[in-house]
């Protein structure tokens, strides 16, 4: 199987599928200009003991001088970072950080990625320091594809009365002696996890490390969504048809939204008989719709197993204005 991070999961016998965008491109760090070695910083040499030439003092300004806009700094993402935690750490709002990085998907940042962090604005209400919320996470389940890609799922369940967002995790890959070979960031396919629902965080490596034998996972961050800005949505007339061999499932139906969304995502999560995640597939709808009713969308997609038979498929929704 071929693929990319956090997109379509295909079985080993299926053709390569295109995965949704996972990670955004790196932003170049802005470094202050310095003079080349050997180049004088002044265009004209200053003579020793030169007497200053008297000049008339300029008139005092009649209008207030507007100071220059603070220059954004460059921040390098480390493991466990989220847009929420980065904004809180730098004393700015989440919206300000998103506006400074419009081409970056907040759900798919990874260690080493560089973000522009604007300076705090006077009078702006910054985010409080984030406090992790409790959530249940199981053991990490990892699968190899025919192309030697490694997919790991860390299932997280929201045990709170409020939705969770800005989830992230880490999957550690171990050798046969239990030594850590590498750490892989596990990202959420959706931004929000509603109360009582479960969602797998997904870690991906294009090539499994040599000597890999087992894996373990840990939830890094999960924060309560104190202000609801997602659009209420639910599925209707959904149909889930599992293939005879159990290696694929077709999912179709409709989605009803409270208002026409700008972004609508549906996540299909496939489980085996033990309750382990064996495949995920994310479907998305743009702001345009072919339906006569702007408050509905139709979906039709396939989700494939990476290991064993699919016995159940659960659907999760996210709608944003």
C-alpha positions in Angstrom: 0.0 0.0 0.0 1.1 3.6 -0.7 -0.1 6.5 1.1 0.6 9.7 3.1 -0.1 10.9 6.6 -3.6 11.1 8.0 -5.6 10.4 4.9 -7.1 7.4 3.2 -6.0 4.0 4.7 -5.8 1.3 2.1 -5.2 -2.5 2.5 -2.1 -4.1 1.2 -3.8 -5.5 -1.9 -5.4 -2.2 -2.9 -3.9 0.4 -5.3 -2.2 3.4 -3.9 -4.7 6.0 -2.6 -4.1 9.7 -2.1 -4.1 10.8 1.5 -5.4 14.0 2.7 -3.0 16.7 3.5 -1.2 16.0 6.7 1.6 18.2 7.2 2.1 21.7 5.9 5.3 23.1 4.4 8.1 24.6 6.5 8.1 28.4 6.9 11.5 30.0 6.3 13.0 31.7 9.4 13.6 35.4 9.1 17.2 36.3 10.2 18.3 39.9 10.7 20.6 41.2 8.0 24.3 41.5 8.9 27.1 43.2 7.0 29.4 40.9 5.0 32.8 40.3 6.6 35.2 43.1 5.7 32.5 45.6 4.6 32.5 48.9 6.6 29.2 49.6 8.4 29.5 53.3 7.5 29.6 54.5 3.9 32.2 57.2 4.8 35.2 56.8 7.3 35.0 58.9 10.4 38.2 61.1 10.9 39.8 61.1 14.3 39.3 64.3 16.4 36.9 65.7 13.8 34.9 68.6 15.1 31.2 68.3 14.7 29.5 70.7 12.3 26.8 72.7 14.0 23.3 72.2 12.7 20.0 73.8 13.4 17.7 71.6 15.5 14.6 70.3 13.6 11.3 71.6 14.8 9.4 69.4 17.3 6.9 67.1 15.8 3.3 68.2 16.0 1.8 64.7 15.7 2.4 61.6 17.7 4.9 59.2 16.2 3.5 55.8 15.5 6.0 53.1 16.5 6.8 50.3 14.0 4.8 47.1 14.1 6.6 44.5 16.1 8.3 41.9 14.0 6.9 38.3 14.3 9.3 35.8 15.7 9.9 32.3 14.3 9.0 29.3 16.5 10.1 25.7 15.8 7.5 23.1 16.7 8.5 20.4 19.2 6.8 17.1 20.1 3.5 17.6 21.9 3.0 21.2 20.6 -0.5 22.3 19.4 -1.6 25.7 18.1 -3.4 26.2 21.4 -0.4 25.6 23.6 1.9 27.6 21.3 -0.5 30.6 21.4 -0.9 30.4 25.2 2.8 30.1 25.8 3.5 33.3 23.7 0.6 35.3 25.2 -1.4 35.7 22.0 -4.8 34.5 20.9 -5.4 31.3 18.9 -6.9 33.4 16.1 -3.8 35.6 15.9 -1.5 32.6 15.5 -3.8 31.1 12.8 -3.9 34.5 10.9 -0.1 34.6 10.9 0.1 31.1 9.4 -2.8 30.9 7.0 -1.3 28.0 5.0 -0.8 25.7 8.0 -3.5 23.2 9.1 -3.5 23.5 13.0 -4.3 19.8 13.2 -1.2 18.6 11.3 1.8 20.3 12.7 4.9 18.2 13.4 8.3 18.6 15.1 10.7 20.8 13.1 8.0 22.8 11.4 8.5 26.6 11.8 5.6 29.0 12.6 5.4 32.8 12.6 4.4 34.0 16.1 3.1 37.6 16.1 3.9 39.9 19.0 1.1 40.3 21.6 -1.2 43.2 20.8 -1.9 45.7 23.6 -5.4 45.2 25.0 -5.7 41.8 23.4 -7.1 39.0 25.6 -4.5 36.3 25.3 -5.3 32.6 25.9 -4.9 31.4 29.5 -2.2 28.8 30.1 -3.7 25.5 28.9 -4.7 22.9 31.4 -4.8 19.3 30.1 -8.2 17.6 30.4 -8.6 14.0 31.4 -9.2 11.5 28.6 -8.8 7.7 28.2 -6.2 6.4 25.7 -5.6 2.7 24.9 -2.4 1.0 23.7 -1.0 1.9 20.3 -1.8 -0.5 17.4 0.7 -0.4 14.5 0.5 -2.1 11.1 2.9 -2.5 8.2 1.8 -2.0 4.7 3.1 -3.9 1.6 5.3 -0.9 0.9 6.8 -1.1 4.4 4.9 2.0 5.5 4.0 2.0 9.2 0.6 3.2 10.5 -0.1 3.5 14.2 -3.4 4.3 15.9 -3.8 5.6 19.5 -7.5 5.5 20.4 -8.6 8.3 22.7 -12.1 8.4 24.4 -13.6 11.6 25.7 -14.8 10.9 29.3 -15.7 14.6 29.9 -19.1 16.4 29.7 -17.6 18.9 27.3 -16.0 18.4 23.9 -12.2 18.1 23.6 -9.9 19.8 21.1 -6.2 20.1 20.3 -5.5 16.5 21.0 -2.1 15.1 20.3 -0.1 12.0 21.3 3.2 10.2 20.9 3.9 6.7 19.7 7.2 5.1 20.8 8.5 2.3 18.6 10.5 -0.3 20.5 13.0 -3.0 19.5 12.8 -6.6 20.8 14.6 -5.7 24.0 12.2 -2.9 24.8 14.6 -0.1 23.9 13.0 3.0 22.2 14.0 3.3 18.6 12.1 6.5 17.8 9.2 8.7 18.8 6.4 9.5 16.3 3.9 12.3 16.8 0.2 11.0 16.6 -2.2 13.6 15.2 -6.0 13.8 15.3 -7.9 13.4 12.0 -10.5 15.8 13.4 -10.1 18.9 15.6 -12.9 18.1 18.0 -13.9 15.0 20.0 -17.4 15.1 21.5 -18.3 13.7 24.9 -18.5 9.9 25.0 -17.0 9.5 21.5 -13.7 7.9 20.6 -11.2 8.9 17.9 -7.8 7.4 16.9 -4.8 9.7 16.8 -2.7 8.6 13.8 1.1 8.3 13.5 2.7 7.6 10.1 6.2 6.7 9.0 7.0 6.2 5.2 9.4 3.4 6.3 9.4 1.3 9.4 12.6 1.5 11.4 14.9 -1.5 11.4 14.5 -3.7 14.4 11.0 -2.5 15.2 9.1 -5.0 17.3 6.4 -3.3 19.3 4.9 0.1 20.2 3.4 2.0 23.0 1.5 5.3 23.0 0.8 8.2 25.3 -1.6 11.1 25.1 0.3 14.4 25.1 -2.5 17.0 25.1 -6.2 17.4 25.3 -8.1 20.6 26.2 -11.7 21.3 27.1 -13.6 23.3 24.4 -15.1 26.0 26.6 -16.6 28.0 23.8 -18.6 26.1 21.2 -17.9 27.4 17.7 -18.5 24.2 15.7 -21.8 23.8 13.9 -24.1 21.1 15.1 -24.4 18.3 12.6 -25.6 14.7 12.4 -25.8 11.9 9.9 -29.1 10.3 8.7 -29.9 7.3 6.5 -26.4 6.1 6.9 -25.6 2.7 5.3 -22.5 0.6 6.2 -21.9 -2.4 4.0 -18.9 -4.6 4.9 -17.4 -6.7 2.1 -17.6 -10.5 2.2 -13.9 -10.8 3.1 -14.2 -8.1 5.8 -11.3 -6.1 4.4 -13.3 -3.1 3.2 -16.6 -1.3 4.1 -18.7 1.1 2.1 -20.2 4.0 4.0 -22.9 6.3 2.6 -25.7 8.5 3.7 -26.5 12.1 4.4 -25.4 14.8 6.8 -27.7 17.5 8.2 -26.1 20.7 9.5 -27.6 23.6 11.5 -26.2 26.1 9.1 -24.3 25.9 5.8 -20.7 25.1 6.8 -17.5 26.3 5.2 -15.8 23.1 6.2 -17.4 19.7 6.8 -15.5 16.5 7.7 -16.7 13.0 8.3 -14.4 10.4 9.7 -15.0 6.6 9.3 -13.2 4.5 11.9 -13.1 0.7 11.2 -12.7 -1.7 14.2 -12.0 -5.5 14.3 -13.7 -8.0 16.7 -11.4 -7.1 19.5 -12.2 -3.4 19.3 -8.9 -2.4 17.8 -8.7 0.3 15.1 -7.7 -1.3 11.8 -8.5 1.5 9.4 -9.6 5.1 9.1 -10.9 7.3 6.2 -11.7 11.0 6.2 -14.2 12.5 3.8 -14.6 16.2 3.4 -17.1 18.5 1.7 -16.3 22.0 0.5 -18.6 25.0 1.0 -20.2 24.3 -2.4 -23.0 21.7 -2.6 -24.9 20.1 -5.4 -27.9 19.5 -3.1 -30.9 21.7 -3.5 -31.0 21.9 0.3 -27.9 23.9 1.5 -28.3 22.3 5.0 -27.6 18.8 3.8 -24.7 16.9 2.2 -24.4 13.4 0.8 -21.4 11.2 1.4 -20.2 7.9 -0.1 -16.8 6.5 0.7 -14.8 3.3 1.3 -12.7 2.5 4.4 -10.1 -0.4 4.2 -8.6 -2.6 6.8 -4.8 -2.7 7.4 -5.1 -6.0 9.4 -7.9 -8.5 9.7 -11.7 -8.3 9.3 -13.7 -5.2 9.8 -16.7 -5.9 12.2 -17.8 -2.3 13.0 -17.5 1.2 11.5 -18.2 4.3 13.6 -18.7 7.8 12.1 -17.5 11.1 13.6 -18.4 14.6 12.3 -16.9 18.1 12.4 -18.6 21.2 10.8 -17.1 24.7 10.9 -18.6 28.0 9.8 
